[in-house]
Structures are given as structure tokens and as C-alpha cells.
Amino acid sequence: MIDYLANILKTHQECHIVLKTIQNEMIATVGNFITDNLSCKVRESHYFSILADDAADVSNKENLSVVITYTDATRTIREEFIGF
């Protein structure tokens, strides 16, 4: 799947995907790639912190937000939203 996506990006082809299972697989693949990339950056940094905050919506459902703050190679402070 990653090779397929890389080929589309390199050749600038239009991508027509109809099936929701393929769309979900692509979203999961790209999400895993982004998470792995971010994980490597955080491991390489000297300092990082994890912020977790929960809030209830109008239906009283709890949502937990997770944010990672870290310093990159140029010592710039970065904040990345991880998810709910």
C-alpha cells in the first residue's frame, strides 16, 4: 500500500478510489506513517512532554486529547496533536 501511495505522489496521478475499505486502509497507512515519523523525532529530541486533557461533550461523552511537545534538531519547540 505504501508503494502504491508513493507512486501516486511521484507521478502526480489522479487517484480515484471508491471502496470505503480501501479508503480506510489508506487513511490507516498514512496515519501509521505519520505516527512512526513523529515517534522517531520525539526519540531524537532531548526534551519532550506529554499533555493529556479530557472534556465531556454535550452528550456527556468523555474525550481525551493528547498533545506531545518536543524540541526538534534546530532546538525549535514543536507541538503535535496525537489524537483523541
Backbone as ProteinMPNN parsed JSONL, in Angstrom:
{"seq_chain_A": "MIDYLANILKTHQECHIVLKTIQNEMIATVGNFITDNLSCKVRESHYFSILADDAADVSNKENLSVVITYTDATRTIREEFIGF", "coords_chain_A": {"N_chain_A": [[0.824, -1.191, 0.0], [1.97, 1.235, 0.763], [3.886, 1.587, -1.232], [2.209, 1.932, -3.427], [0.939, 4.362, -2.771], [3.2, 6.032, -2.711], [3.986, 5.932, -5.398], [1.841, 7.248, -6.631], [2.175, 9.819, -5.558], [4.698, 10.499, -6.621], [4.303, 10.488, -9.406], [2.266, 12.232, -9.742], [-0.334, 11.488, -10.328], [-3.89, 11.259, -10.761], [-5.994, 10.001, -8.265], [-8.449, 7.7, -8.024], [-10.552, 6.369, -5.904], [-12.982, 4.225, -4.786], [-14.066, 2.321, -3.032], [-14.89, 1.993, 0.379], [-13.419, 0.457, 2.116], [-10.848, 0.415, 1.034], [-10.254, 3.137, 1.177], [-10.268, 3.465, 3.97], [-8.132, 1.807, 4.626], [-6.027, 3.181, 3.389], [-6.084, 5.588, 4.849], [-5.438, 4.606, 7.397], [-2.855, 3.606, 6.858], [-1.412, 5.925, 6.108], [-1.742, 7.351, 8.486], [-0.334, 5.686, 10.282], [2.241, 5.947, 9.211], [2.728, 8.693, 9.668], [2.577, 8.744, 12.482], [4.716, 7.013, 13.145], [6.865, 8.483, 12.077], [6.727, 10.817, 13.65], [7.196, 9.662, 16.134], [9.88, 8.862, 15.868], [11.102, 11.399, 15.679], [10.527, 12.449, 18.221], [11.915, 10.647, 19.855], [14.523, 11.311, 19.109], [14.794, 13.841, 20.129], [15.921, 15.985, 22.813], [14.36, 16.874, 24.873], [11.019, 16.416, 25.936], [7.444, 16.516, 26.36], [4.293, 15.271, 27.516], [0.963, 16.007, 27.13], [-2.167, 15.491, 28.448], [-5.616, 15.828, 28.275], [-8.961, 15.818, 29.311], [-12.377, 16.167, 28.327], [-15.882, 16.627, 28.557], [-18.479, 16.236, 26.16], [-21.61, 17.606, 24.857], [-23.292, 15.419, 24.985], [-22.4, 14.15, 27.156], [-20.226, 12.519, 26.774], [-16.946, 11.429, 27.275], [-13.918, 12.845, 26.1], [-10.579, 12.358, 25.403], [-7.828, 14.255, 24.863], [-4.592, 14.224, 23.407], [-1.415, 15.634, 23.415], [1.862, 16.113, 22.213], [4.781, 17.737, 23.112], [7.891, 18.789, 21.969], [11.445, 19.256, 21.347], [12.957, 20.02, 18.273], [15.579, 19.145, 15.874], [16.762, 21.614, 15.403], [16.424, 22.873, 17.742], [13.953, 24.028, 18.041], [10.822, 24.525, 19.497], [8.255, 22.225, 19.259], [4.834, 21.391, 18.846], [2.607, 18.761, 18.718], [-0.462, 17.41, 17.86], [-1.795, 14.424, 18.923], [-4.103, 12.841, 19.105], [-7.514, 11.826, 19.874]], "CA_chain_A": [[0.0, 0.0, 0.0], [2.84, 2.401, 0.822], [4.474, 1.735, -2.563], [1.145, 2.461, -4.282], [0.789, 5.779, -2.449], [4.419, 6.722, -3.129], [3.94, 6.043, -6.853], [0.878, 8.299, -6.974], [2.775, 11.106, -5.227], [5.81, 10.771, -7.527], [3.851, 10.716, -10.779], [1.196, 13.226, -9.678], [-1.52, 10.936, -10.956], [-5.135, 11.36, -10.023], [-6.301, 8.746, -7.585], [-9.885, 7.509, -7.897], [-10.805, 5.209, -5.06], [-14.4, 4.235, -4.48], [-14.402, 1.439, -1.928], [-14.573, 2.565, 1.686], [-12.381, -0.346, 2.776], [-9.564, 0.894, 0.522], [-10.058, 4.458, 1.766], [-9.916, 3.278, 5.377], [-6.783, 1.244, 4.66], [-5.107, 4.268, 3.058], [-6.047, 6.501, 5.997], [-4.682, 3.925, 8.457], [-1.451, 3.53, 6.44], [-0.832, 7.268, 6.219], [-1.707, 7.652, 9.918], [0.783, 4.939, 10.872], [3.474, 6.57, 8.739], [2.884, 9.963, 10.391], [2.862, 8.422, 13.88], [6.079, 6.479, 13.215], [7.771, 9.6, 11.822], [6.71, 11.654, 14.847], [7.835, 8.896, 17.194], [11.333, 8.975, 15.659], [11.509, 12.764, 16.015], [10.464, 12.615, 19.675], [13.028, 9.882, 20.424], [15.77, 12.018, 18.831], [14.844, 15.111, 20.852], [16.473, 15.921, 24.164], [13.297, 17.19, 25.823], [9.651, 16.282, 25.446], [6.404, 16.389, 27.381], [3.014, 14.756, 27.035], [-0.174, 16.662, 27.76], [-3.432, 14.782, 28.25], [-6.723, 16.586, 28.854], [-10.257, 15.255, 28.926], [-13.529, 17.061, 28.402], [-17.148, 15.986, 28.192], [-19.271, 16.995, 25.196], [-22.991, 17.827, 25.277], [-23.937, 14.133, 25.269], [-21.705, 13.657, 28.341], [-19.201, 11.574, 26.36], [-15.601, 11.922, 27.588], [-12.927, 12.859, 25.029], [-9.228, 12.573, 25.898], [-6.911, 14.799, 23.86], [-3.191, 14.006, 23.742], [-0.505, 16.5, 22.665], [3.272, 15.949, 22.552], [5.641, 18.892, 22.877], [9.282, 18.353, 21.942], [12.368, 20.129, 20.618], [13.484, 19.345, 17.079], [17.037, 19.2, 15.691], [17.203, 23.016, 15.449], [16.004, 23.326, 19.077], [12.671, 24.711, 17.962], [9.792, 23.804, 20.244], [7.176, 21.75, 18.387], [3.673, 20.78, 19.479], [1.894, 17.909, 17.768], [-1.671, 16.773, 18.356], [-1.738, 12.99, 18.665], [-5.447, 12.34, 18.83], [-8.495, 11.725, 20.962]], "C_chain_A": [[0.868, 1.256, 0.0], [3.488, 2.644, -0.539], [3.469, 2.34, -3.537], [0.976, 3.964, -4.053], [1.999, 6.582, -2.899], [4.43, 6.923, -4.642], [2.976, 7.145, -7.285], [1.478, 9.671, -6.698], [3.893, 11.474, -6.187], [5.332, 11.151, -8.918], [2.735, 11.751, -10.866], [-0.067, 12.764, -10.411], [-2.748, 11.249, -10.105], [-5.458, 9.997, -9.444], [-7.814, 8.666, -7.388], [-10.139, 6.211, -7.131], [-12.245, 5.284, -4.575], [-14.705, 3.446, -3.204], [-13.977, 2.027, -0.591], [-13.505, 1.756, 2.41], [-10.991, 0.084, 2.318], [-9.252, 2.266, 1.097], [-9.619, 4.338, 3.219], [-8.514, 2.714, 5.526], [-5.742, 2.318, 4.357], [-4.977, 5.239, 4.22], [-5.23, 5.892, 7.128], [-3.192, 3.873, 8.119], [-0.763, 4.876, 6.582], [-0.736, 7.669, 7.695], [-0.568, 6.95, 10.621], [2.124, 5.535, 10.466], [3.755, 7.866, 9.504], [3.251, 9.705, 11.849], [4.278, 7.888, 14.046], [7.121, 7.583, 13.026], [7.867, 10.499, 13.05], [7.404, 10.96, 16.009], [9.356, 8.966, 17.081], [11.838, 10.361, 16.052], [11.52, 12.984, 17.525], [11.611, 11.859, 20.338], [14.37, 10.576, 20.214], [15.9, 13.317, 19.633], [15.396, 14.915, 22.258], [15.383, 16.129, 25.214], [11.942, 16.973, 25.172], [8.702, 16.225, 26.633], [5.129, 15.882, 26.713], [1.912, 15.431, 27.837], [-1.426, 15.873, 27.427], [-4.52, 15.566, 28.972], [-8.027, 15.962, 28.391], [-11.351, 16.289, 29.132], [-14.758, 16.282, 27.965], [-17.881, 16.866, 27.188], [-20.721, 17.08, 25.688], [-23.733, 16.528, 25.58], [-23.271, 13.423, 26.453], [-20.697, 12.547, 28.007], [-17.824, 12.191, 26.616], [-14.686, 11.804, 26.372], [-11.574, 13.197, 25.631], [-8.356, 13.045, 24.751], [-5.485, 14.595, 24.334], [-2.327, 14.854, 22.808], [0.916, 16.22, 23.143], [4.004, 17.229, 22.177], [7.084, 18.409, 22.947], [10.142, 19.391, 21.232], [12.915, 19.356, 19.425], [14.994, 19.544, 16.972], [17.58, 20.623, 15.756], [16.822, 23.682, 16.77], [14.768, 24.218, 19.05], [11.644, 23.874, 18.708], [8.638, 23.487, 19.301], [6.067, 21.167, 19.234], [2.914, 20.008, 18.42], [0.694, 17.263, 18.468], [-1.632, 15.31, 17.957], [-3.114, 12.435, 18.376], [-6.336, 12.365, 20.052], [-8.459, 10.352, 21.536]], "O_chain_A": [[0.55, 2.231, -0.68], [3.625, 3.793, -0.958], [3.832, 3.164, -4.375], [0.883, 4.742, -5.003], [1.85, 7.691, -3.412], [4.844, 7.98, -5.119], [3.274, 7.896, -8.213], [1.318, 10.59, -7.502], [4.032, 12.644, -6.542], [5.899, 12.047, -9.544], [2.306, 12.104, -11.965], [-0.769, 13.564, -11.031], [-2.651, 11.472, -8.898], [-5.218, 8.967, -10.074], [-8.391, 9.478, -6.665], [-9.961, 5.112, -7.656], [-12.668, 6.296, -4.017], [-15.522, 3.875, -2.389], [-12.851, 2.501, -0.439], [-12.763, 2.301, 3.228], [-10.057, 0.116, 3.119], [-8.109, 2.536, 1.466], [-8.699, 5.033, 3.651], [-7.785, 3.092, 6.442], [-4.691, 2.36, 4.997], [-3.87, 5.67, 4.544], [-4.421, 6.579, 7.75], [-2.354, 4.074, 8.997], [0.342, 4.959, 7.117], [0.259, 8.268, 8.105], [0.099, 7.544, 11.468], [3.041, 5.62, 11.283], [4.883, 8.106, 9.934], [4.134, 10.367, 12.394], [4.973, 8.268, 14.989], [8.134, 7.616, 13.726], [8.962, 10.898, 13.447], [8.12, 11.598, 16.781], [10.046, 9.115, 18.09], [12.885, 10.483, 16.687], [12.424, 13.635, 18.05], [12.219, 12.366, 21.281], [15.266, 10.447, 21.049], [17.006, 13.833, 19.795], [15.343, 13.819, 22.816], [15.485, 15.608, 26.325], [11.741, 17.305, 24.004], [9.102, 15.927, 27.758], [4.924, 16.047, 25.51], [1.929, 15.426, 29.068], [-1.712, 15.615, 26.258], [-4.366, 15.925, 30.139], [-8.18, 15.617, 27.219], [-11.257, 17.163, 29.995], [-14.683, 15.394, 27.115], [-17.91, 18.088, 27.331], [-21.022, 16.67, 26.809], [-24.696, 16.53, 26.346], [-23.541, 12.252, 26.719], [-20.359, 11.734, 28.867], [-17.564, 13.329, 26.226], [-14.683, 10.778, 25.692], [-11.435, 14.22, 26.302], [-8.164, 12.32, 23.775], [-5.188, 14.768, 25.516], [-2.476, 14.809, 21.587], [1.152, 16.101, 24.346], [3.863, 17.738, 21.065], [7.458, 17.698, 23.88], [9.62, 20.301, 20.588], [13.289, 18.189, 19.545], [15.614, 20.064, 17.9], [18.737, 20.823, 16.124], [16.889, 24.905, 16.9], [14.57, 25.054, 19.931], [11.607, 22.652, 18.562], [8.111, 24.373, 18.629], [6.336, 20.514, 20.242], [2.612, 20.537, 17.351], [0.829, 16.652, 19.528], [-1.457, 14.99, 16.782], [-3.264, 11.62, 17.466], [-5.958, 12.857, 21.115], [-9.208, 10.052, 22.466]]}, "name": "protein", "num_of_chains": 1, "seq": "MIDYLANILKTHQECHIVLKTIQNEMIATVGNFITDNLSCKVRESHYFSILADDAADVSNKENLSVVITYTDATRTIREEFIGF"}
